[in-house]
Amino acid sequence: MGATPGATAVLFSGTATPACKTKKAELTVAITNADSVPIDVRVDSPAGGYKFSKIPAGQTVKHTIPAKVAELAAGEAKLTAYKNVDGQGIQTISTAAYPATSCG
């Protein structure tokens, strides 16, 4: 099967939303797969990391990362998405900014 539109990049979007739970900050990351094939996304942030595996095309998934601190400075979560097209691995990097949160 030949390459299709979007074959040179992973089509996805992501958001990072801080919140408080029992006086500790947490960061909820949502990933939407806008591609035509399943994708994997690795999240790296000051709050911690997480890996989403095989997100179905057209689906949105969420995960909450407990920061284990009362205050989370404004920052960005690095989102590294991967897919496989015709046996070739493709990677796209994006970020999701979030505001500071104080839970104390």
N, C-alpha and C positions, 0 to 999 in steps of 0.2 A: 504494500500500500504506500502511495507517495505522500510527501509532506503536505500538510494542510495549513490554512491560515492560522497563525498563532503558534506554528511549530517551532519557531526560534525563541519563544518566550513562554513562560507559564502565566496564564491569564487567571488572576485572582485578586482579591482585595482583603484587607484586614483592618480591624480596629482594636484598640486597647483602652479599656475603661477601668479606672481605679475605683475602689469602694472600701468601706470599712466593715469588718466583722470582728466582734468581740475585741475592740480596741486595737486591732491589727489591720494593716493595709493589705489589700489583695488586688490583683490585676486580672480582669477578665478579658481574654483575647478571643475575638470572633474572626473566623476565616471563611470567605465565600469563594468557592471554586467556580470561576467563570469560564473554565476551559471545557473541552469536549471529552477529556479523559480524567481518570482519578489522579489526584496529586498528593504529595506529602509536603508538609510545611513544618519547619523547625522554627521555634520562637526562642529568642534570647533577649532577656531584659534584666535590669537591675533587680527585679523582684524574683527572678528565677527563669527557668527554661521549661519547654515542653515540646514534644513532637507529635503532630497529628499525622496519622498514616491512612493512606487510601481514602481521601475525602472524595466522595462521588461527585461527578460533574453536576453542576447546578445546585449543589447543596451548601448550606452554611453550618459550621460546627463551632462550638464554644468550649473553652476550658478556663477555669479560674486558678491562678497561680497565687498561693499564699506568700506574701512578702516577708512575714515573720518579724516585721518592724511596725512601729506606730505611725511613722511618717515615711511617705514615698515621694521623693523629689520628682518634679516634672522631668519627663524624658521621652525616650522612644524605645519601642520594642523592635528588634530586627527580625524580619520575616524572610526566611529563605525557603523558597518553594522549588520542588523538584517534580519532573514528570519524565516519562520515557516515550519517545516517538520513533517508530521504526528501529528500535534497538539502540537509539541514541539518547543518553541522559541530557536533560535540559534543566538549567537552574536560573531562577530569577530572584533577585533580592529587592525587598521593599522595606519600608518602616511604617510604624503606626505610633504617632505621637499621643501623649497623654499628659494631663495636668497634674500638678502636685496635689497630694492628699495627706491630711493630718487626721489621725484617728485617736489621738490622745485626749 
